[in-house]
């Protein structure tokens, strides 16, 4: 099974790609996690979109946000893997690729994320270190983490 990653600025996304990204985010973050929140937050337009394709469909996705939009640092967010693609290691591959792309796009910079608390060990394994105390975001416990 072929897996490949592409990264695009918002204006480079086709209508179909944008629809599939928003559909995946909604399926997981709104429906599966039963979290009612405004996913489309006006950050997509200024972000880069990392898409993991597996067998010609989106299997995983992450949004790379330039510094000054969500945090003072560059950020990776909306990290998601499709339900039918879980357990294949795509989350780790996706985050490794996202960190690499951050370094390519923004040179030597820190990356800050707002991680769901239950994924703390996963992000620790990728070199992210927690900062501050856990906080509630839309009914889900999160913690800020930084990778230098």
C-alpha positions in Angstrom: 0.0 0.0 0.0 1.5 3.3 -1.1 1.7 6.2 1.4 2.8 9.6 0.4 2.9 13.1 2.0 2.2 16.4 0.3 2.2 19.9 1.8 0.3 22.8 0.3 -0.4 26.4 1.2 -4.1 27.1 1.5 -4.4 28.7 -1.9 -2.9 25.6 -3.5 -5.6 23.3 -2.2 -8.2 22.1 -4.6 -11.8 22.4 -3.6 -12.0 18.6 -3.3 -8.8 18.5 -1.1 -10.2 21.2 1.2 -13.5 19.4 1.4 -11.8 16.0 2.3 -9.6 17.7 5.0 -12.6 19.5 6.6 -14.6 16.3 6.4 -11.9 14.2 8.2 -11.4 16.9 10.8 -15.2 17.0 11.4 -15.5 13.2 11.5 -12.9 12.8 14.2 -12.9 16.0 16.3 -16.6 16.8 16.2 -18.4 13.5 15.7 -16.1 10.8 17.1 -14.8 12.9 20.0 -18.3 14.4 20.6 -16.9 17.9 20.8 -19.0 20.8 19.5 -16.6 23.6 18.5 -15.8 25.9 15.6 -13.2 23.9 13.5 -13.0 26.6 10.8 -11.2 29.2 12.8 -9.7 31.5 10.1 -6.2 30.0 10.6 -6.4 27.7 7.7 -5.9 30.5 5.2 -2.5 31.4 6.6 -1.4 27.8 7.2 0.3 25.0 5.4 -1.6 21.7 5.1 0.2 18.4 5.4 -1.8 15.6 3.8 -0.9 11.9 4.1 -2.4 9.9 1.3 -2.8 6.2 1.4 -4.3 4.4 -1.6 -5.3 7.8 -3.1 -7.4 8.9 -0.1 -6.6 11.1 2.9 -5.4 8.9 5.8 -3.9 11.6 8.0 -3.6 15.3 8.2 -1.9 18.1 10.1 -2.0 21.9 9.9 1.3 23.8 10.1 0.7 27.3 11.5 3.3 30.1 11.1 4.5 31.9 14.2 2.3 34.7 15.6 -1.1 33.1 14.7 -1.8 30.6 17.4 1.4 31.1 19.4 4.6 33.1 19.3 6.2 30.0 17.9 5.4 27.9 14.8 2.6 25.4 15.6 1.3 22.1 14.4 -2.3 21.4 15.0 -5.5 19.6 13.9 -3.4 16.4 13.8 -5.7 13.6 12.8 -5.7 10.1 11.5 -8.7 8.6 9.7 -10.4 5.8 11.7 -9.7 3.2 9.0 -5.9 4.1 9.0 -5.2 3.9 12.7 -2.7 1.4 14.1 -0.4 1.7 11.0 2.1 4.2 12.5 0.8 7.1 10.3 0.5 9.5 13.3 4.2 9.2 14.1 5.1 9.4 10.4 2.8 12.4 10.0 4.3 14.3 13.0 7.9 13.5 11.9 7.1 14.9 8.5 5.4 18.0 10.0 8.5 18.7 12.2 10.7 18.4 9.1 8.5 20.7 7.1 8.5 23.3 9.9 12.3 23.3 9.8 12.3 23.7 6.1 9.7 26.5 6.0 10.7 28.4 9.1 14.4 27.7 9.6 15.6 27.2 13.2 12.5 27.6 15.3 10.7 26.1 18.3 7.4 24.4 17.7 4.6 24.7 20.2 1.5 22.5 20.2 -1.7 22.2 22.3 -1.8 18.5 22.7 -4.7 16.4 24.0 -3.4 15.2 27.4 -4.0 11.5 26.7 -1.4 11.8 23.9 1.3 13.2 26.2 3.6 10.1 25.9 3.2 10.0 22.1 4.3 13.6 21.8 7.1 13.1 24.3 8.4 10.3 22.1 8.7 12.8 19.3 10.8 15.2 21.4 8.0 17.5 22.7 8.2 18.6 26.3 5.2 19.8 28.3 5.0 23.4 29.5 2.6 24.7 32.0 -0.4 23.0 33.5 -3.2 21.0 31.7 -6.2 23.1 30.6 -9.6 22.4 29.3 -10.3 23.2 25.6 -13.8 22.4 24.4 -14.3 19.8 27.1 -11.0 17.9 26.4 -7.9 18.1 28.6 -4.9 19.6 26.8 -1.4 20.7 27.6 1.0 23.0 25.8 4.2 21.3 24.6 7.4 22.6 22.9 10.0 21.1 20.7 13.2 22.9 20.3 
